[in-house]
Structures are given as structure tokens and as C-alpha cells.
Amino acid sequence: MPNQSSSQKAGPEAYRSIRTGGARTLGGSRSSRSAKTNEIAAPQIAALGHRPFTKRELDALARYLQDPAWPVGSMNIYTLEGYLTALLVMPLGLRTGIWMPAIWNENGWNIPFALQGREQYDKFVELVIGYMRSIDAGLTASPAKFESVLESTTRWSSQPVSQSATDWVQGFGKALHLCSHLNLSDANVTTALHTIAAQANESVRASKTIEKVSASIRQAVCVLAKTRVSHGPLSELPVVTKIK
């Protein structure tokens, strides 16, 4: 960005390290089949995701994303959590028709083989928005809390745990990549973003356990949650009157 301090006005390019290599590793071993041209209207987010989201729903979503019918570059559960978290805590202002197809690596509202059939599509979208609301519920708690799938004892991938952390960071960066520009005035936000980006660095990961990597991400996310002004795709945050 020309003539801009990263602590004041920083676009997604300032966090290039978050995104490096994302397209190559997001999907792991996937089918090369492309999405069909069958189109379904973007869902109405306000009406979705209000059912309880438990470990059962998380497991169902994670296994959904393991289907080999997904296009190459589709997200796994680790990438998806990073992606949804960024949508919630950053002022990205992305429309559903932009951010949701990116989950299955599409630029347009084409539905992949894995979601063919209205029932399959509706079930998947309900799980995704339910997961987003579950993350948001933690972030709106007092104090804010963030429990990542990186810390789960259940593994939804055969890849090394360290790669799952990289996937998470790349998912977060994918959301930033979709936004052309970010105006940042809080130095704490900039520091938090760089902390998240650093967790994808091989040398940083090698010097930490996955628990410490997860803790670094968790702390950074909670910092970002304190400064956010909306629920991202889930609408505005309620106005809180401060007691003097």
C-alpha cells in the first residue's frame, strides 16, 4: 500500500504471510472435478444456524468437508474455522455470495458435486452458519473466549497437527484476501494479525507445541474480538451502555 503505515492503514497485502501457499494446501488430497453450473440462491443468514451446535454437529461438518467430491482447494474444518473467525472479528463487509462459495474454492455461486441436491445443500449451510454462531457466542461472552478445533482431541485429518495450524491461518488469511482494503487504526489489532500470521511460519511452529500455537491464536482472536463493531455476516453487535 503506498505511503501507509502498517499500524494505521494496512490492507490484506500487509499480511501476505497468512496467505502464502493457501491454494495448494487448503484441500489436501481432493477430487479434481469442478463445480457444476447448477445455481442456488444465496441463503438468508438471519434465518439459519439457531439450532444448538454441539460436538456432534462439529463432527458432522468436519466429516462433510472430507468428502472427496469437493473441488480441489476446498476448505477442511481447520481452514474453515480460521476463515469464519476472520469474517466475525474483522471489518470485511463481504456479501454471502462472495464469502460462502470460497469455502469450496469457487468465485461464483456454483454448487459443487458434494452439495448437489437441495437437502444436502441446506444441511451443509445450516451447519456452517451454526458453527459461525457457535464461535460468535464465545466471542460475545464476558470475558470473550475462543475454543479452537486445533485444541480438540478429535483429529479430522491424517496430516501432521502442525499442518492443521497452517491450514487455520491460511483460512483466516483467505478472508482477508477477499477484502480489497482494510483501514486499521488500532496497533493492538495489527499486532494480533501479525501474531496469527506468524503461526504459519515453519520455524515458529517448530519451536512450539500445538498447544502453544493454539494459545497464541486464541489470545490474538480475543484481542480482535474486543475491537470489532459487528458480528460480520451475523449483523451488528448490540449497543452496550457503559456504566460510568
Residue pairs with C-beta under 8 A, 6 or more apart in sequence:
1 9
1 10
1 11
1 13
1 14
1 181
4 10
6 14
6 190
7 184
7 187
7 190
8 184
8 185
9 182
9 183
9 184
9 185
10 182
10 184
10 190
10 193
11 179
11 180
11 181
11 182
12 19
12 173
12 176
12 177
12 179
12 180
12 181
12 182
14 190
14 193
15 173
15 176
15 193
15 194
15 197
17 197
17 198
17 200
17 201
18 169
18 170
18 172
18 173
18 176
18 193
18 196
18 197
18 200
19 170
19 173
19 174
19 176
19 177
20 170
20 200
21 170
22 170
22 171
22 173
22 174
22 177
23 73
23 105
25 163
25 166
25 167
25 170
26 73
26 74
26 75
26 76
26 79
26 105
26 167
26 170
26 171
26 174
27 70
27 71
27 72
27 73
27 74
27 75
27 76
27 105
28 76
28 157
28 159
29 68
30 68
30 70
30 71
30 72
30 73
30 74
31 68
31 69
31 70
31 71
31 72
31 113
32 71
32 72
33 69
33 71
33 113
34 71
35 71
35 104
35 106
35 110
35 111
35 112
35 113
36 110
36 111
36 112
36 113
36 116
37 110
38 110
38 111
38 116
39 109
39 110
39 111
40 109
40 111
40 118
40 121
41 109
42 95
42 96
42 97
42 100
42 109
43 96
43 100
43 125
43 129
45 96
45 129
45 233
45 234
46 235
48 125
48 126
48 129
48 130
49 126
49 128
49 129
49 130
49 131
49 132
49 133
50 130
50 133
51 57
51 126
51 130
53 127
53 130
53 131
53 133
53 134
55 154
57 127
57 130
57 131
58 77
58 131
58 134
58 149
59 154
59 156
60 127
61 77
61 80
61 124
61 127
61 128
61 131
62 76
62 77
62 149
62 154
62 156
63 156
64 114
64 124
64 127
65 74
65 75
65 76
65 77
65 80
65 156
66 76
66 156
67 114
69 112
69 113
69 114
70 104
70 112
70 113
70 114
71 104
71 105
71 106
71 112
71 113
72 105
73 105
74 103
74 104
74 105
74 112
74 114
75 83
75 103
75 104
75 105
75 171
75 174
76 156
76 157
76 167
77 149
77 156
77 157
78 149
78 150
78 156
78 157
78 164
78 165
78 167
78 168
78 171
79 167
79 168
79 170
79 171
79 174
80 103
80 128
80 131
80 171
81 131
81 135
81 148
81 149
81 168
81 171
82 167
82 168
82 169
82 170
82 171
82 172
82 173
82 174
82 175
83 99
83 102
83 103
83 171
83 172
83 174
83 175
84 128
84 131
84 132
84 135
84 171
85 135
85 146
85 171
85 172
85 221
86 92
86 171
86 172
86 173
86 174
86 175
86 176
87 94
87 99
87 132
87 175
87 232
87 233
88 132
88 135
88 136
88 139
88 225
88 228
88 231
88 232
88 233
88 234
89 139
89 221
89 224
89 225
89 228
89 232
90 175
90 176
90 179
90 182
90 224
90 228
90 232
91 182
91 183
91 228
91 229
91 230
92 99
92 175
92 176
92 178
92 179
92 182
92 232
93 179
94 175
94 178
94 179
94 233
96 233
97 109
98 178
99 175
99 178
99 233
100 125
100 128
101 107
101 108
101 109
101 110
102 174
102 178
103 128
104 112
104 114
104 115
106 112
111 121
114 120
114 124
115 121
115 124
132 233
132 234
133 234
135 146
136 231
136 234
138 144
138 145
138 146
138 147
139 145
139 146
139 221
139 222
139 225
139 228
140 225
140 231
140 237
143 222
144 222
144 225
144 226
145 222
146 217
146 218
146 221
146 222
146 225
147 218
148 168
148 214
148 217
148 218
149 156
149 168
150 161
150 164
150 165
150 168
150 210
150 213
150 214
150 217
151 210
151 211
151 214
155 161
157 163
157 164
161 210
162 205
162 206
162 210
162 213
164 210
165 199
165 200
165 205
165 210
165 213
165 214
165 217
166 199
166 200
166 205
168 199
168 217
169 196
169 197
169 199
169 200
169 217
170 200
172 196
173 197
173 200
176 182
184 190
184 193
186 227
188 223
188 227
189 223
189 224
189 227
191 223
192 220
192 221
192 223
192 224
193 220
193 224
195 216
195 217
195 219
195 220
196 216
196 217
196 220
196 221
198 204
198 216
199 205
199 213
199 216
199 217
204 213
205 213
208 216
228 237
229 236
229 237
230 236
230 237
231 237
